[in-house]
């Protein structure tokens, strides 16, 4: 009987800990959102992860990643243009010796 009470008090302490840290409220709100979904998702776990924020980076990280992506796309476009220009110049030089050898 004493063992039962000791484990019960540990459970109660843990429940209070979860309540104080806001975990219970957050989980409850996510489960309520899932319950209120008219079109239930195929994967409830993915829905919960998405709504708990475990599915992706933090908003500040996401913004930094968007900026980095835009910068890298711009660099990629510049390099593609440079590559195209260099290929055209190379084609001109490759065609010139053939014309000179024919004469």
The first five atom37 places (N, CA, C, CB, O) and aatype in JSON, in Angstrom:
{
  "aatype": [20, 20, 20, 20, 20, 20, 20, 20, 20, 20, 20, 20, 20, 20, 20, 20, 20, 20, 20, 20, 20, 20, 20, 20, 20, 20, 20, 20, 20, 20, 20, 20, 20, 20, 20, 20, 20, 20, 20, 20, 20, 20, 20, 20, 20, 20, 20, 20, 20, 20, 20, 20, 20, 20, 20, 20, 20, 20, 20, 20, 20, 20, 20, 20, 20, 20, 20, 20, 20, 20, 20, 20, 20, 20, 20, 20, 20, 20, 20, 20, 20, 20, 20, 20, 20, 20, 20, 20, 20, 20, 20, 20, 20, 20, 20, 20, 20, 20, 20, 20, 20, 20, 20],
  "atom_mask": [
    [1, 1, 1, 1, 1],
    [1, 1, 1, 1, 1],
    [1, 1, 1, 1, 1],
    [1, 1, 1, 1, 1],
    [1, 1, 1, 1, 1],
    [1, 1, 1, 1, 1],
    [1, 1, 1, 1, 1],
    [1, 1, 1, 1, 1],
    [1, 1, 1, 1, 1],
    [1, 1, 1, 1, 1],
    [1, 1, 1, 1, 1],
    [1, 1, 1, 1, 1],
    [1, 1, 1, 1, 1],
    [1, 1, 1, 1, 1],
    [1, 1, 1, 1, 1],
    [1, 1, 1, 1, 1],
    [1, 1, 1, 1, 1],
    [1, 1, 1, 1, 1],
    [1, 1, 1, 1, 1],
    [1, 1, 1, 1, 1],
    [1, 1, 1, 1, 1],
    [1, 1, 1, 1, 1],
    [1, 1, 1, 1, 1],
    [1, 1, 1, 1, 1],
    [1, 1, 1, 1, 1],
    [1, 1, 1, 1, 1],
    [1, 1, 1, 1, 1],
    [1, 1, 1, 1, 1],
    [1, 1, 1, 1, 1],
    [1, 1, 1, 1, 1],
    [1, 1, 1, 1, 1],
    [1, 1, 1, 1, 1],
    [1, 1, 1, 1, 1],
    [1, 1, 1, 1, 1],
    [1, 1, 1, 1, 1],
    [1, 1, 1, 1, 1],
    [1, 1, 1, 1, 1],
    [1, 1, 1, 1, 1],
    [1, 1, 1, 1, 1],
    [1, 1, 1, 1, 1],
    [1, 1, 1, 1, 1],
    [1, 1, 1, 1, 1],
    [1, 1, 1, 1, 1],
    [1, 1, 1, 1, 1],
    [1, 1, 1, 1, 1],
    [1, 1, 1, 1, 1],
    [1, 1, 1, 1, 1],
    [1, 1, 1, 1, 1],
    [1, 1, 1, 1, 1],
    [1, 1, 1, 1, 1],
    [1, 1, 1, 1, 1],
    [1, 1, 1, 1, 1],
    [1, 1, 1, 1, 1],
    [1, 1, 1, 1, 1],
    [1, 1, 1, 1, 1],
    [1, 1, 1, 1, 1],
    [1, 1, 1, 1, 1],
    [1, 1, 1, 1, 1],
    [1, 1, 1, 1, 1],
    [1, 1, 1, 1, 1],
    [1, 1, 1, 1, 1],
    [1, 1, 1, 1, 1],
    [1, 1, 1, 1, 1],
    [1, 1, 1, 1, 1],
    [1, 1, 1, 1, 1],
    [1, 1, 1, 1, 1],
    [1, 1, 1, 1, 1],
    [1, 1, 1, 1, 1],
    [1, 1, 1, 1, 1],
    [1, 1, 1, 1, 1],
    [1, 1, 1, 1, 1],
    [1, 1, 1, 1, 1],
    [1, 1, 1, 1, 1],
    [1, 1, 1, 1, 1],
    [1, 1, 1, 1, 1],
    [1, 1, 1, 1, 1],
    [1, 1, 1, 1, 1],
    [1, 1, 1, 1, 1],
    [1, 1, 1, 1, 1],
    [1, 1, 1, 1, 1],
    [1, 1, 1, 1, 1],
    [1, 1, 1, 1, 1],
    [1, 1, 1, 1, 1],
    [1, 1, 1, 1, 1],
    [1, 1, 1, 1, 1],
    [1, 1, 1, 1, 1],
    [1, 1, 1, 1, 1],
    [1, 1, 1, 1, 1],
    [1, 1, 1, 1, 1],
    [1, 1, 1, 1, 1],
    [1, 1, 1, 1, 1],
    [1, 1, 1, 1, 1],
    [1, 1, 1, 1, 1],
    [1, 1, 1, 1, 1],
    [1, 1, 1, 1, 1],
    [1, 1, 1, 1, 1],
    [1, 1, 1, 1, 1],
    [1, 1, 1, 1, 1],
    [1, 1, 1, 1, 1],
    [1, 1, 1, 1, 1],
    [1, 1, 1, 1, 1],
    [1, 1, 1, 1, 1],
    [1, 1, 1, 1, 1]
  ],
  "atom_positions": [
    [[0.82, -1.18, 0.0], [0.0, 0.0, 0.0], [0.87, 1.26, 0.0], [-0.93, -0.01, 1.19], [0.52, 2.25, -0.64]],
    [[2.0, 1.23, 0.72], [2.89, 2.39, 0.77], [3.52, 2.63, -0.6], [3.99, 2.18, 1.83], [3.72, 3.78, -1.0]],
    [[3.82, 1.54, -1.3], [4.39, 1.66, -2.65], [3.41, 2.35, -3.59], [4.78, 0.27, -3.2], [3.8, 3.17, -4.42]],
    [[2.13, 2.02, -3.45], [1.1, 2.62, -4.3], [1.02, 4.13, -4.06], [-0.27, 1.97, -4.03], [0.91, 4.89, -5.02]],
    [[1.07, 4.56, -2.81], [1.0, 5.99, -2.49], [2.24, 6.74, -2.97], [0.83, 6.17, -0.98], [2.14, 7.88, -3.42]],
    [[3.4, 6.1, -2.86], [4.64, 6.75, -3.31], [4.58, 6.98, -4.82], [5.89, 5.89, -2.93], [4.94, 8.06, -5.3]],
    [[4.12, 5.98, -5.55], [4.05, 6.15, -7.01], [2.95, 7.13, -7.37], [3.8, 4.79, -7.7], [3.07, 7.86, -8.35]],
    [[1.88, 7.16, -6.59], [0.8, 8.12, -6.85], [1.27, 9.55, -6.63], [-0.41, 7.82, -5.95], [0.91, 10.45, -7.39]],
    [[2.08, 9.77, -5.59], [2.58, 11.12, -5.35], [3.56, 11.54, -6.45], [3.25, 11.21, -3.97], [3.6, 12.71, -6.82]],
    [[4.34, 10.61, -6.95], [5.25, 10.93, -8.07], [4.43, 11.31, -9.3], [6.18, 9.72, -8.39], [4.79, 12.24, -10.02]],
    [[3.36, 10.6, -9.53], [2.5, 10.92, -10.68], [1.9, 12.32, -10.51], [1.38, 9.88, -10.83], [1.86, 13.1, -11.46]],
    [[1.45, 12.6, -9.31], [0.85, 13.9, -9.03], [1.89, 15.02, -9.2], [0.27, 13.93, -7.6], [1.57, 16.07, -9.74]],
    [[3.11, 14.8, -8.74], [4.18, 15.78, -8.92], [4.46, 16.0, -10.41], [5.48, 15.32, -8.19], [4.62, 17.13, -10.87]],
    [[4.5, 14.92, -11.14], [4.76, 15.02, -12.57], [3.62, 15.75, -13.28], [4.96, 13.63, -13.19], [3.86, 16.58, -14.16]],
    [[2.38, 15.45, -12.89], [1.23, 16.13, -13.48], [1.28, 17.63, -13.19], [-0.08, 15.54, -12.94], [0.99, 18.43, -14.08]],
    [[1.64, 18.01, -11.96], [1.76, 19.43, -11.62], [2.88, 20.09, -12.43], [2.02, 19.61, -10.11], [2.74, 21.23, -12.89]],
    [[3.97, 19.37, -12.59], [5.09, 19.87, -13.4], [4.63, 20.16, -14.84], [6.27, 18.85, -13.4], [4.92, 21.21, -15.4]],
    [[3.92, 19.2, -15.42], [3.42, 19.38, -16.79], [2.43, 20.54, -16.87], [2.76, 18.1, -17.3], [2.41, 21.28, -17.85]],
    [[1.62, 20.68, -15.85], [0.64, 21.75, -15.82], [1.31, 23.11, -15.7], [-0.34, 21.54, -14.67], [0.95, 24.06, -16.4]],
    [[2.3, 23.22, -14.8], [3.01, 24.49, -14.61], [3.78, 24.91, -15.86], [3.98, 24.38, -13.43], [3.84, 26.09, -16.18]],
    [[4.34, 23.95, -16.55], [5.15, 24.28, -17.73], [4.31, 24.53, -18.98], [6.14, 23.17, -18.0], [4.85, 24.89, -20.02]],
    [[2.99, 24.33, -18.88], [2.12, 24.61, -20.01], [1.98, 23.47, -20.99], [2.6, 25.79, -20.72], [1.34, 23.62, -22.04]],
    [[2.56, 22.34, -20.67], [2.51, 21.2, -21.58], [1.08, 20.68, -21.73], [3.43, 20.07, -21.09], [0.63, 20.41, -22.84]],
    [[0.38, 20.55, -20.62], [-0.98, 20.03, -20.68], [-1.9, 20.94, -21.5], [-1.54, 19.85, -19.27], [-2.7, 20.46, -22.3]],
    [[-1.78, 22.24, -21.31], [-2.61, 23.18, -22.07], [-2.31, 23.09, -23.56], [-2.39, 24.61, -21.58], [-3.22, 23.11, -24.39]],
    [[-1.04, 23.0, -23.9], [-0.64, 22.94, -25.3], [-1.14, 21.66, -25.96], [0.87, 23.04, -25.44], [-1.69, 21.69, -27.06]],
    [[-0.93, 20.55, -25.29], [-1.38, 19.27, -25.85], [-2.9, 19.26, -25.97], [-0.91, 18.08, -24.96], [-3.45, 18.79, -26.97]],
    [[-3.57, 19.78, -24.96], [-5.03, 19.83, -25.0], [-5.52, 20.67, -26.17], [-5.59, 20.38, -23.68], [-6.45, 20.28, -26.87]],
    [[-4.9, 21.83, -26.38], [-5.34, 22.69, -27.48], [-5.09, 22.05, -28.84], [-4.63, 24.04, -27.41], [-5.89, 22.21, -29.76]],
    [[-3.99, 21.31, -28.98], [-3.7, 20.63, -30.25], [-4.72, 19.51, -30.47], [-2.26, 20.05, -30.26], [-5.21, 19.33, -31.58]],
    [[-5.03, 18.76, -29.42], [-6.01, 17.69, -29.55], [-7.41, 18.24, -29.85], [-6.04, 16.84, -28.28], [-8.16, 17.65, -30.61]],
    [[-7.74, 19.37, -29.25], [-9.02, 20.01, -29.55], [-9.06, 20.46, -31.0], [-9.27, 21.21, -28.61], [-10.07, 20.29, -31.68]],
    [[-7.95, 21.03, -31.49], [-7.88, 21.45, -32.89], [-8.06, 20.25, -33.82], [-6.55, 22.15, -33.18], [-8.74, 20.35, -34.84]],
    [[-7.46, 19.13, -33.48], [-7.61, 17.91, -34.28], [-9.05, 17.43, -34.23], [-6.65, 16.8, -33.77], [-9.61, 17.02, -35.25]],
    [[-9.65, 17.47, -33.07], [-11.05, 17.05, -32.91], [-11.98, 17.93, -33.74], [-11.46, 17.09, -31.43], [-12.95, 17.43, -34.32]],
    [[-11.7, 19.23, -33.79], [-12.56, 20.17, -34.48], [-12.32, 20.23, -35.99], [-12.38, 21.53, -33.9], [-13.08, 20.89, -36.7]],
    [[-11.29, 19.56, -36.47], [-11.03, 19.52, -37.91], [-12.2, 18.84, -38.62], [-9.69, 18.77, -38.22], [-12.6, 17.74, -38.25]],
    [[-12.75, 19.51, -39.62], [-13.85, 18.89, -40.36], [-13.33, 17.77, -41.26], [-14.61, 19.94, -41.2], [-13.94, 16.71, -41.35]],
    [[-12.22, 18.03, -41.92], [-11.57, 17.0, -42.73], [-10.42, 16.43, -41.93], [-11.08, 17.56, -44.11], [-9.34, 17.04, -41.85]],
    [[-10.64, 15.29, -41.34], [-9.6, 14.68, -40.5], [-8.39, 14.32, -41.36], [-10.14, 13.42, -39.76], [-8.54, 13.75, -42.44]],
    [[-7.19, 14.66, -40.89], [-5.98, 14.32, -41.65], [-5.76, 12.8, -41.66], [-4.73, 15.03, -41.05], [-6.19, 12.09, -40.76]],
    [[-5.09, 12.34, -42.7], [-4.79, 10.9, -42.79], [-3.84, 10.47, -41.7], [-4.19, 10.57, -44.15], [-3.93, 9.35, -41.18]],
    [[-2.91, 11.37, -41.34], [-1.93, 11.02, -40.33], [-2.07, 11.98, -39.15], [-0.48, 11.06, -40.92], [-1.61, 13.12, -39.2]],
    [[-2.71, 11.52, -38.1], [-2.95, 12.37, -36.93], [-1.65, 12.78, -36.26], [-3.85, 11.65, -35.93], [-1.55, 13.89, -35.73]],
    [[-0.66, 11.91, -36.29], [0.62, 12.22, -35.65], [1.3, 13.39, -36.36], [1.54, 10.99, -35.65], [1.87, 14.26, -35.7]],
    [[1.25, 13.41, -37.68], [1.83, 14.53, -38.43], [1.11, 15.83, -38.1], [1.78, 14.26, -39.95], [1.73, 16.88, -37.97]],
    [[-0.22, 15.76, -37.97], [-1.01, 16.93, -37.59], [-0.55, 17.45, -36.24], [-2.51, 16.59, -37.56], [-0.35, 18.66, -36.07]],
    [[-0.39, 16.55, -35.29], [0.03, 16.95, -33.95], [1.44, 17.55, -33.98], [-0.01, 15.74, -32.98], [1.7, 18.57, -33.35]],
    [[2.34, 16.92, -34.71], [3.71, 17.44, -34.82], [3.71, 18.83, -35.43], [4.58, 16.49, -35.67], [4.41, 19.73, -34.96]],
    [[2.93, 19.01, -36.48], [2.86, 20.3, -37.16], [2.36, 21.38, -36.21], [1.96, 20.21, -38.39], [2.9, 22.49, -36.18]],
    [[1.32, 21.06, -35.46], [0.73, 22.05, -34.56], [1.53, 22.25, -33.28], [-0.67, 21.65, -34.22], [1.36, 23.26, -32.6]],
    [[2.39, 21.31, -32.95], [3.27, 21.5, -31.8], [4.55, 22.21, -32.2], [3.59, 20.17, -31.15], [5.33, 22.62, -31.33]],
    [[4.78, 22.35, -33.5], [5.98, 23.03, -33.96], [7.17, 22.11, -34.14], [6.34, 24.12, -33.02], [8.28, 22.58, -34.37]],
    [[6.95, 20.8, -34.03], [8.05, 19.86, -34.16], [8.33, 19.53, -35.62], [7.76, 18.58, -33.39], [9.33, 18.87, -35.92]],
    [[7.48, 19.96, -36.52], [7.62, 19.59, -37.92], [8.59, 20.48, -38.69], [6.29, 19.63, -38.59], [9.02, 20.12, -39.78]],
    [[8.95, 21.61, -38.14], [9.82, 22.49, -38.9], [10.6, 23.43, -38.01], [9.02, 23.28, -39.88], [10.49, 23.38, -36.79]],
    [[11.4, 24.28, -38.64], [12.23, 25.21, -37.87], [11.39, 26.31, -37.22], [13.3, 25.83, -38.76], [10.23, 26.51, -37.57]],
    [[11.99, 27.01, -36.29], [11.35, 28.14, -35.64], [11.13, 29.24, -36.67], [12.21, 28.65, -34.45], [11.86, 29.3, -37.66]],
    [[10.16, 30.12, -36.46], [9.9, 31.18, -37.43], [11.11, 32.06, -37.73], [8.78, 32.05, -36.93], [11.32, 32.45, -38.88]],
    [[11.91, 32.37, -36.72], [13.12, 33.17, -36.96], [14.09, 32.4, -37.85], [13.8, 33.57, -35.62], [14.7, 32.97, -38.75]],
    [[14.23, 31.11, -37.59], [15.1, 30.28, -38.42], [14.55, 30.18, -39.84], [15.25, 28.88, -37.81], [15.32, 30.2, -40.8]],
    [[13.25, 30.07, -39.95], [12.63, 29.96, -41.27], [12.89, 31.23, -42.08], [11.11, 29.71, -41.14], [13.17, 31.15, -43.28]],
    [[12.8, 32.38, -41.45], [13.05, 33.64, -42.16], [14.51, 33.72, -42.61], [12.7, 34.84, -41.27], [14.79, 34.14, -43.74]],
    [[15.42, 33.32, -41.75], [16.84, 33.32, -42.11], [17.09, 32.35, -43.27], [17.72, 32.93, -40.9], [17.86, 32.65, -44.18]],
    [[16.43, 31.21, -43.24], [16.58, 30.24, -44.32], [15.99, 30.77, -45.63], [15.91, 28.92, -43.95], [16.54, 30.53, -46.7]],
    [[14.87, 31.49, -45.55], [14.29, 32.09, -46.76], [15.25, 33.11, -47.37], [12.94, 32.75, -46.44], [15.43, 33.16, -48.59]],
    [[15.85, 33.91, -46.52], [16.79, 34.93, -47.01], [18.0, 34.25, -47.65], [17.25, 35.87, -45.87], [18.46, 34.67, -48.71]],
    [[18.51, 33.21, -47.01], [19.65, 32.49, -47.55], [19.29, 31.83, -48.88], [20.16, 31.43, -46.54], [20.08, 31.82, -49.82]],
    [[18.08, 31.28, -48.96], [17.62, 30.66, -50.19], [17.56, 31.67, -51.33], [16.25, 30.01, -49.99], [18.02, 31.39, -52.44]],
    [[17.0, 32.85, -51.06], [16.92, 33.89, -52.08], [18.31, 34.3, -52.55], [16.15, 35.11, -51.55], [18.53, 34.49, -53.74]],
    [[19.24, 34.44, -51.61], [20.61, 34.82, -51.95], [21.27, 33.74, -52.81], [21.44, 35.05, -50.67], [21.92, 34.05, -53.81]],
    [[21.09, 32.49, -52.42], [21.7, 31.4, -53.18], [21.07, 31.24, -54.56], [21.59, 30.09, -52.4], [21.75, 30.89, -55.52]],
    [[19.76, 31.49, -54.65], [19.11, 31.43, -55.96], [19.66, 32.52, -56.89], [17.59, 31.57, -55.83], [19.87, 32.29, -58.08]],
    [[19.88, 33.69, -56.33], [20.43, 34.79, -57.12], [21.84, 34.44, -57.6], [20.45, 36.11, -56.3], [22.18, 34.66, -58.76]],
    [[22.66, 33.89, -56.7], [24.02, 33.49, -57.08], [23.98, 32.4, -58.14], [24.81, 33.0, -55.86], [24.77, 32.41, -59.08]],
    [[23.05, 31.47, -57.99], [22.92, 30.38, -58.96], [22.55, 30.94, -60.33], [21.85, 29.36, -58.49], [23.12, 30.53, -61.34]],
    [[21.61, 31.87, -60.36], [21.21, 32.47, -61.63], [22.38, 33.2, -62.29], [20.05, 33.45, -61.41], [22.57, 33.1, -63.5]],
    [[23.17, 33.93, -61.5], [24.34, 34.63, -62.05], [25.35, 33.63, -62.61], [25.01, 35.5, -60.96], [25.91, 33.84, -63.69]],
    [[25.57, 32.55, -61.89], [26.52, 31.54, -62.36], [26.01, 30.83, -63.62], [26.79, 30.51, -61.26], [26.79, 30.48, -64.5]],
    [[24.7, 30.62, -63.7], [24.14, 30.0, -64.9], [24.33, 30.92, -66.11], [22.63, 29.69, -64.69], [24.66, 30.45, -67.2]],
    [[24.12, 32.21, -65.92], [24.33, 33.17, -67.0], [25.8, 33.19, -67.42], [23.87, 34.57, -66.58], [26.11, 33.2, -68.61]],
    [[26.7, 33.2, -66.42], [28.12, 33.21, -66.73], [28.51, 31.94, -67.47], [28.95, 33.36, -65.44], [29.29, 31.98, -68.42]],
    [[27.96, 30.82, -67.04], [28.25, 29.54, -67.69], [27.77, 29.57, -69.13], [27.59, 28.39, -66.92], [28.49, 29.12, -70.03]],
    [[26.6, 30.08, -69.36], [26.05, 30.17, -70.71], [26.93, 31.05, -71.59], [24.6, 30.72, -70.68], [27.22, 30.71, -72.74]],
    [[27.35, 32.17, -71.04], [28.22, 33.09, -71.79], [29.56, 32.44, -72.12], [28.45, 34.39, -71.0], [30.05, 32.56, -73.24]],
    [[30.15, 31.75, -71.17], [31.43, 31.09, -71.4], [31.3, 29.95, -72.41], [32.0, 30.55, -70.09], [32.21, 29.72, -73.21]],
    [[30.2, 29.24, -72.38], [29.97, 28.18, -73.37], [29.87, 28.76, -74.79], [28.69, 27.38, -73.03], [30.4, 28.2, -75.75]],
    [[29.18, 29.88, -74.89], [29.07, 30.53, -76.21], [30.44, 30.97, -76.71], [28.12, 31.74, -76.14], [30.76, 30.8, -77.89]],
    [[31.25, 31.54, -75.82], [32.59, 31.97, -76.23], [33.44, 30.76, -76.62], [33.29, 32.75, -75.1], [34.21, 30.82, -77.58]],
    [[33.31, 29.67, -75.88], [34.06, 28.46, -76.19], [33.66, 27.9, -77.55], [33.84, 27.4, -75.1], [34.5, 27.44, -78.32]],
    [[32.38, 27.94, -77.83], [31.9, 27.46, -79.13], [32.51, 28.3, -80.26], [30.35, 27.51, -79.2], [32.85, 27.76, -81.31]],
    [[32.64, 29.6, -80.05], [33.24, 30.47, -81.07], [34.69, 30.09, -81.3], [33.14, 31.95, -80.67], [35.14, 30.04, -82.45]],
    [[35.44, 29.83, -80.23], [36.86, 29.47, -80.38], [37.03, 28.09, -80.99], [37.57, 29.52, -79.03], [37.98, 27.84, -81.73]],
    [[36.12, 27.18, -80.69], [36.21, 25.84, -81.26], [35.9, 25.86, -82.76], [35.25, 24.87, -80.54], [36.46, 25.06, -83.51]],
    [[35.03, 26.76, -83.2], [34.68, 26.84, -84.61], [35.76, 27.57, -85.41], [33.34, 27.54, -84.77], [35.95, 27.28, -86.59]],
    [[36.46, 28.52, -84.8], [37.46, 29.31, -85.52], [38.6, 28.48, -86.07], [38.02, 30.37, -84.63], [38.94, 28.67, -87.24]],
    [[39.25, 27.56, -85.33], [40.36, 26.76, -85.89], [39.93, 25.92, -87.07], [40.96, 25.85, -84.82], [40.72, 25.71, -87.99]],
    [[38.72, 25.42, -87.06], [38.24, 24.6, -88.18], [38.16, 25.41, -89.44], [36.89, 23.99, -87.86], [38.48, 24.92, -90.52]],
    [[37.73, 26.65, -89.31], [37.63, 27.53, -90.48], [39.04, 27.87, -91.0], [36.86, 28.83, -90.11], [39.26, 27.92, -92.21]],
    [[39.98, 28.09, -90.11], [41.36, 28.42, -90.51], [42.05, 27.23, -91.14], [42.17, 28.89, -89.32], [42.86, 27.42, -92.04]],
    [[41.76, 26.02, -90.7], [42.4, 24.81, -91.25], [41.88, 24.51, -92.65], [42.16, 23.59, -90.31], [42.59, 23.91, -93.45]],
    [[40.67, 24.91, -92.95], [40.08, 24.65, -94.27], [40.71, 25.51, -95.34], [38.58, 24.88, -94.23], [40.69, 25.13, -96.52]],
    [[41.26, 26.64, -94.99], [41.85, 27.55, -95.98], [43.18, 27.11, -96.42], [41.95, 28.92, -95.46], [43.81, 27.77, -97.25]]
  ]
}
